[in-house]
Amino acid sequence: MGQKNVVQVFRLITKGTLEEKIHRLIMRKRELAASLIQEDEAGIIKQLDRSQLAELLRL
């Protein structure tokens, strides 16, 4: 936050840990959000059921 210089970010995630599960969840949500943005409004959002929409809002 507030950094004006270029920085490198390294994510060290150990297999089988909570960090790995959180990372996978974040990646899934990021992919889903990207696909929602790319589709037209009536596209993918209307195809999601209630449980899928609820999953989007959960951590």
BELHUVEN-V445375 format. One record per pair of residues at least 24 apart in sequence whose ideal C-beta (glycine too) atoms are under 6 Angstrom apart, sorted by sequence separation. I is the first residue (numbers start at 1). GAP is how many residues later the second one is. D is the distance in Angstrom with one decimal. If there is no record, write none. Layout:
# BELHUVEN-V445375
I_GAP_D / I_GAP_D
This chain:
# BELHUVEN-V445375
none
